Amino acid sequence: MQSEQFEFKSSFHVDSHPNLKNTTESPFYSKAFFQSLEESGCASSESGWQPYHLSYRTDDTQPYHFLPGYLKTHSYGEYVFDWSIADAVQRNGIRYYPKWVCQFPFSPIQLPETLTSPNVETINDIRASLESVSQFSAQWLYIPEHWRETFQETGGLIRDSLFFNWQNENFASFDDHLATLNSKRAKDVRRERRKVKDLGITIHLFDDDNINDEIIERFYPFYRLTYLKRSGHSGYLNLEFFKRWLTALNNQVLIIIARANNEDIAAALFVYDQNTLFGRYWGSFVENQLLHFECCYYQGMEYCIAKNIPNFNPGVQGEHKARRGFQPYRVPSVYYFFDRNIHRQIRQFFSQENDYMMDYMRELKDLLPFR
């Protein structure tokens, strides 16, 4: 389906998106990411993530911009969930799926801030065209903040999520970061790190040319373990996906493996670009929260300092992030429900939810440990 300003495609082809940044930029907004998802079968009709990608332009003189889109038959892997809405709708005999979702699959990652927003007319035309293929709704998850106003003009319902960010203020060492904290929190961080070391746990970092199939295979059981503990399944992404994606990105990947008694006991995966380190997956054979903080937060901070990466996104959720210097901020998503009455009812629900989110963000900011 297409017009002069936008078009949809049911699979990702490199040659169809010449303007898409390659792996020198975002590890998510990259050919490697989308190809790996589809070629591994992780994003497919069988997995409930049927590719239905969107390309758009703001006027006839501009190149097309690519956005990842999917026709979904469930709400798994989105991280800003609509299960309660789907259940309420389906209890009233209305089909909720398939729905069209724009996002990086299985990743609560914001679309690049550098992308130009579609204009109001194009958004309205895209929404109208989606009514013929998406059963009930169109959802744009984790859009850039500067898109908010344009989408609100079209009647889109804004739903905010909380993200976290640590800022590397040109630190020369981890001690420079600790110097920005109040004395109690700085002392607590030193104690937490010392306790991990006292247990005889060693931390090993792998990046650049050390990212290979062997290291990825050592990481993968820990990815699966976390999902088995939380959800009873082995995760959304298979080993083939990780091998394809991470080996293509090897100079943008950090894998941390913790060892004790000559055995791997925990692992964490990060990917990064010039601006941000993204903490993505973690798993451990031992129940030790301090080991989690060491591998997922403190080692990431040290890596940003060593690599001169200005920002560190550790993932969503958790008061423990704010207590360790990760500042909360809001990220908008936009929903269009094609039934006008339901759209109006959900508007009130989202408004109340966003008010709660702002209150919670203020509470989290009070927990920040800075001097």
C-alpha positions as CSV (number, residue, x, y, z in Angstrom):
1,M,0.0,0.0,0.0
2,Q,1.4,3.4,-0.9
3,S,0.8,7.0,-1.8
4,E,3.2,9.8,-2.9
5,Q,4.1,10.5,0.7
6,F,4.3,7.0,2.3
7,E,4.3,3.3,1.5
8,F,4.2,0.0,3.4
9,K,6.2,-3.1,2.8
10,S,5.8,-6.6,4.2
11,S,9.5,-7.3,4.6
12,F,12.8,-5.5,5.1
13,H,15.1,-5.3,2.1
14,V,18.4,-3.4,2.3
15,D,18.1,-1.9,-1.2
16,S,14.6,-0.5,-0.4
17,H,15.9,1.7,2.3
18,P,19.1,3.5,1.1
19,N,18.7,6.3,3.6
20,L,18.7,3.9,6.6
21,K,21.8,4.5,8.7
22,N,24.1,1.5,8.8
23,T,25.9,0.1,11.8
24,T,28.1,3.2,12.2
25,E,25.1,4.8,13.9
26,S,22.3,3.3,16.0
27,P,22.6,-0.4,16.7
28,F,18.8,-0.6,16.5
29,Y,18.0,1.8,13.6
30,S,20.3,-0.3,11.5
31,K,20.1,-2.8,8.6
32,A,21.8,-5.4,10.8
33,F,19.0,-5.3,13.4
34,F,16.0,-5.6,11.0
35,Q,17.7,-8.2,8.8
36,S,18.7,-10.3,11.8
37,L,15.1,-10.2,13.2
38,E,13.5,-11.4,9.9
39,E,16.2,-13.8,8.8
40,S,16.2,-15.5,12.2
41,G,12.4,-15.8,12.2
42,C,12.1,-13.7,15.3
43,A,10.0,-11.1,13.5
44,S,7.5,-13.1,11.3
45,S,3.9,-13.9,11.0
46,E,4.6,-17.1,13.0
47,S,5.9,-15.1,15.9
48,G,3.1,-12.6,15.8
49,W,5.3,-9.9,14.4
50,Q,4.4,-9.7,10.8
51,P,6.6,-7.0,9.2
52,Y,4.6,-4.1,7.7
53,H,7.2,-1.4,7.6
54,L,6.5,2.3,6.8
55,S,8.5,4.6,4.7
56,Y,7.4,8.3,4.5
57,R,8.6,11.7,3.4
58,T,7.6,15.2,4.4
59,D,7.5,16.5,0.9
60,D,8.2,15.5,-2.7
61,T,11.8,16.8,-2.7
62,Q,12.9,14.8,0.4
63,P,14.0,11.1,0.6
64,Y,11.9,8.6,2.3
65,H,12.4,7.9,6.0
66,F,12.1,4.3,7.3
67,L,10.1,3.3,10.4
68,P,9.8,-0.3,11.6
69,G,6.2,-1.4,11.6
70,Y,4.5,-4.7,12.4
71,L,1.0,-6.3,12.3
72,K,0.8,-8.0,15.6
73,T,-1.5,-10.8,16.9
74,H,-0.6,-10.2,20.6
75,S,0.9,-7.6,22.9
76,Y,4.1,-9.4,24.0
77,G,7.5,-7.7,23.7
78,E,6.3,-4.1,23.7
79,Y,7.1,-3.0,27.3
80,V,4.4,-0.4,27.3
81,F,1.5,-2.8,27.6
82,D,-2.1,-2.6,26.5
83,W,-3.3,-6.0,27.8
84,S,-6.0,-4.5,30.0
85,I,-7.4,-2.6,27.0
86,A,-7.3,-5.6,24.8
87,D,-9.1,-7.8,27.4
88,A,-11.8,-5.2,28.0
89,V,-12.4,-4.8,24.3
90,Q,-12.5,-8.5,23.6
91,R,-14.9,-9.2,26.5
92,N,-17.3,-7.0,24.6
93,G,-17.1,-9.1,21.5
94,I,-14.8,-6.8,19.5
95,R,-11.6,-8.1,17.8
96,Y,-8.5,-6.3,19.0
97,Y,-5.9,-8.0,16.8
98,P,-4.2,-7.7,14.5
99,K,-2.9,-4.2,15.4
100,W,-0.2,-2.2,13.7
101,V,2.7,-1.2,16.0
102,C,5.7,1.0,15.1
103,Q,8.6,0.1,17.3
104,F,11.9,-1.7,17.6
105,P,10.7,-5.2,18.4
106,F,11.3,-6.6,21.9
107,S,13.1,-3.4,22.8
108,P,11.9,-0.3,24.8
109,I,14.1,2.0,22.7
110,Q,13.1,5.4,21.5
111,L,13.0,6.1,17.8
112,P,16.0,8.3,16.8
113,E,15.6,12.0,17.7
114,T,17.2,12.9,14.3
115,L,14.1,11.6,12.4
116,T,11.8,14.3,11.0
117,S,8.2,13.8,12.1
118,P,5.6,13.1,9.4
119,N,3.4,16.1,9.0
120,V,-0.2,16.2,10.1
121,E,-1.7,15.5,6.7
122,T,0.6,12.5,6.2
123,I,-0.1,11.1,9.6
124,N,-3.9,11.3,9.0
125,D,-3.4,9.6,5.6
126,I,-1.3,6.8,7.2
127,R,-3.9,6.3,9.9
128,A,-6.7,6.0,7.4
129,S,-4.8,3.5,5.3
130,L,-4.1,1.3,8.3
131,E,-7.8,0.9,9.1
132,S,-8.0,-1.5,6.3
133,V,-5.3,-3.8,7.6
134,S,-5.2,-3.3,11.4
135,Q,-8.2,-4.5,13.2
136,F,-8.6,-2.0,15.9
137,S,-5.7,0.4,16.4
138,A,-2.4,1.9,15.2
139,Q,0.3,2.4,17.8
140,W,3.5,4.4,17.5
141,L,5.6,3.4,20.5
142,Y,8.5,5.4,22.0
143,I,8.5,8.3,19.5
144,P,10.9,11.3,19.7
145,E,9.8,14.0,22.1
146,H,9.7,16.6,19.4
147,W,7.0,14.5,17.6
148,R,4.6,14.9,20.5
149,E,2.9,18.1,19.4
150,T,2.4,17.1,15.8
151,F,0.8,13.8,16.8
152,Q,-1.4,15.5,19.3
153,E,-2.7,17.8,16.6
154,T,-4.0,14.7,14.7
155,G,-6.0,13.5,17.8
156,G,-3.5,10.8,18.8
157,L,-3.6,9.7,22.4
158,I,-0.3,10.3,24.2
159,R,0.8,7.7,26.7
160,D,4.1,8.4,28.6
161,S,6.6,5.8,29.7
162,L,9.5,6.4,32.1
163,F,13.1,5.9,30.9
164,F,16.4,6.5,32.7
165,N,19.7,8.0,31.7
166,W,23.1,8.5,33.3
167,Q,25.2,11.3,32.0
168,N,28.9,11.1,31.7
169,E,30.0,14.6,32.5
170,N,33.4,14.2,30.9
171,F,34.6,12.1,33.8
172,A,38.2,10.8,33.8
173,S,37.4,8.0,36.2
174,F,34.6,6.4,38.2
175,D,35.8,8.3,41.3
176,D,34.9,11.5,39.4
177,H,31.3,10.2,39.2
178,L,31.3,9.3,42.9
179,A,32.5,12.8,43.7
180,T,29.1,14.1,42.3
181,L,27.1,12.0,44.8
182,N,26.4,12.8,48.4
183,S,28.8,11.2,50.8
184,K,26.4,8.5,52.0
185,R,25.6,7.3,48.5
186,A,29.2,7.4,47.4
187,K,30.1,5.3,50.4
188,D,27.3,2.8,49.7
189,V,28.4,2.4,46.1
190,R,32.0,1.7,47.2
191,R,30.7,-0.9,49.7
192,E,28.5,-2.6,47.1
193,R,31.4,-3.0,44.7
194,R,33.8,-4.2,47.4
195,K,31.3,-6.9,48.5
196,V,31.1,-8.4,45.0
197,K,34.9,-8.5,44.8
198,D,35.2,-10.0,48.3
199,L,33.0,-13.0,47.1
200,G,35.8,-13.9,44.7
201,I,33.8,-12.9,41.6
202,T,35.7,-11.6,38.7
203,I,34.3,-9.4,35.9
204,H,35.3,-9.9,32.3
205,L,34.6,-7.5,29.4
206,F,34.4,-8.5,25.8
207,D,34.0,-6.0,22.9
208,D,35.3,-5.2,19.4
209,D,37.0,-8.3,17.8
210,N,36.3,-10.3,20.9
211,I,32.6,-10.5,20.0
212,N,32.3,-13.8,18.3
213,D,30.1,-16.9,18.3
214,E,31.8,-18.4,21.4
215,I,31.2,-15.3,23.6
216,I,27.6,-15.0,22.3
217,E,26.9,-18.6,23.1
218,R,28.2,-18.1,26.6
219,F,25.9,-15.1,27.1
220,Y,22.8,-16.7,25.6
221,P,21.8,-19.1,28.4
222,F,21.7,-16.1,30.8
223,Y,19.3,-14.3,28.5
224,R,17.0,-17.3,28.4
225,L,17.3,-17.8,32.2
226,T,15.9,-14.3,32.9
227,Y,12.8,-15.0,30.8
228,L,12.3,-18.5,32.3
229,K,12.3,-16.9,35.8
230,R,10.0,-14.1,35.0
231,S,7.7,-15.5,32.3
232,G,8.1,-19.2,32.1
233,H,9.4,-19.1,28.5
234,S,12.9,-18.9,27.1
235,G,12.8,-15.5,25.5
236,Y,11.6,-13.9,22.3
237,L,15.0,-13.8,20.5
238,N,16.8,-17.0,19.4
239,L,20.6,-17.6,19.3
240,E,20.7,-17.1,15.5
241,F,19.4,-13.6,15.9
242,F,22.1,-12.7,18.4
243,K,24.8,-14.2,16.3
244,R,23.7,-12.3,13.2
245,W,23.1,-9.0,14.9
246,L,26.0,-8.9,17.3
247,T,28.7,-10.1,15.0
248,A,27.6,-7.5,12.4
249,L,27.8,-4.8,15.1
250,N,31.0,-6.1,16.9
251,N,32.5,-2.7,17.3
252,Q,29.3,-1.5,19.0
253,V,28.8,-4.4,21.5
254,L,29.9,-5.0,25.1
255,I,29.3,-8.4,26.8
256,I,30.1,-8.6,30.4
257,I,30.6,-12.1,32.0
258,A,31.0,-12.6,35.7
259,R,32.9,-15.7,36.9
260,A,33.4,-17.5,40.1
261,N,35.2,-20.8,40.8
262,N,36.2,-20.9,37.1
263,E,32.6,-20.9,35.9
264,D,30.4,-18.3,34.3
265,I,27.7,-17.2,36.8
266,A,26.2,-14.1,35.2
267,A,26.2,-12.1,32.0
268,A,25.0,-8.7,30.6
269,L,24.7,-7.4,27.1
270,F,25.1,-3.8,26.0
271,V,25.1,-2.1,22.6
272,Y,26.1,1.4,21.9
273,D,26.6,4.2,19.4
274,Q,28.6,7.4,19.7
275,N,26.0,9.0,22.0
276,T,24.5,6.3,24.2
277,L,25.3,3.0,25.8
278,F,22.2,0.8,26.0
279,G,21.9,-1.9,28.7
280,R,19.7,-4.6,27.2
281,Y,19.8,-8.1,28.8
282,W,21.0,-9.6,32.0
283,G,20.9,-13.0,33.6
284,S,22.5,-14.8,36.6
285,F,22.7,-18.3,38.1
286,V,23.0,-16.7,41.6
287,E,20.6,-14.5,43.4
288,N,22.8,-11.5,44.2
289,Q,21.4,-8.0,43.7
290,L,24.8,-6.4,44.2
291,L,26.2,-8.5,41.3
292,H,23.4,-7.1,39.2
293,F,24.3,-3.5,40.1
294,E,28.0,-4.2,39.4
295,C,27.5,-5.8,36.0
296,C,24.5,-3.7,34.7
297,Y,25.2,-0.3,36.2
298,Y,28.7,0.4,37.5
299,Q,30.6,-1.5,34.8
300,G,28.5,0.3,32.2
301,M,29.4,3.7,33.7
302,E,33.1,2.8,33.7
303,Y,32.8,1.7,30.0
304,C,31.2,5.0,29.1
305,I,34.0,6.9,30.8
306,A,36.6,4.8,29.0
307,K,35.0,5.2,25.6
308,N,33.8,8.8,26.1
309,I,30.2,7.8,25.6
310,P,28.1,10.7,27.0
311,N,24.9,8.8,27.9
312,F,23.9,5.5,29.5
313,N,20.4,4.1,29.1
314,P,20.2,1.1,31.5
315,G,16.7,0.0,30.5
316,V,13.2,0.7,31.9
317,Q,11.8,0.3,35.4
318,G,13.3,0.4,38.9
319,E,13.7,2.8,41.8
320,H,17.2,1.3,42.3
321,K,18.3,3.1,39.1
322,A,17.4,6.5,40.4
323,R,19.2,5.8,43.7
324,R,22.4,5.1,41.7
325,G,22.3,8.3,39.6
326,F,20.1,7.4,36.6
327,Q,17.7,10.3,36.0
328,P,14.1,9.5,35.0
329,Y,12.5,11.2,32.0
330,R,9.4,10.6,30.0
331,V,9.1,9.2,26.5
332,P,5.8,9.4,24.6
333,S,3.9,6.8,22.7
334,V,0.8,7.5,20.5
335,Y,-2.3,5.5,20.0
336,Y,-5.1,5.7,17.5
337,F,-8.2,3.6,18.2
338,F,-10.4,3.4,15.1
339,D,-13.7,3.2,17.1
340,R,-14.4,6.8,18.1
341,N,-16.3,6.0,21.3
342,I,-13.5,3.7,22.5
343,H,-10.9,6.3,21.5
344,R,-12.7,8.9,23.6
345,Q,-12.9,6.5,26.6
346,I,-9.3,5.5,26.5
347,R,-8.3,9.2,26.3
348,Q,-9.4,9.7,29.9
349,F,-7.6,6.5,31.0
350,F,-4.3,7.7,29.5
351,S,-4.7,11.2,30.9
352,Q,-5.0,9.8,34.4
353,E,-2.2,7.3,33.8
354,N,0.1,10.2,32.6
355,D,-0.7,12.2,35.7
356,Y,0.3,9.3,37.9
357,M,3.5,8.9,35.8
358,M,4.4,12.5,36.4
359,D,3.9,12.2,40.2
360,Y,6.0,9.0,40.2
361,M,8.8,10.7,38.2
362,R,8.9,13.5,40.8
363,E,9.2,10.9,43.5
364,L,12.1,9.3,41.7
365,K,13.9,12.6,41.2
366,D,13.8,13.0,45.0
367,L,15.8,9.7,45.3
368,L,18.6,11.0,43.1
369,P,21.9,10.9,45.1
370,F,23.6,14.0,43.8
371,R,25.1,16.6,46.0
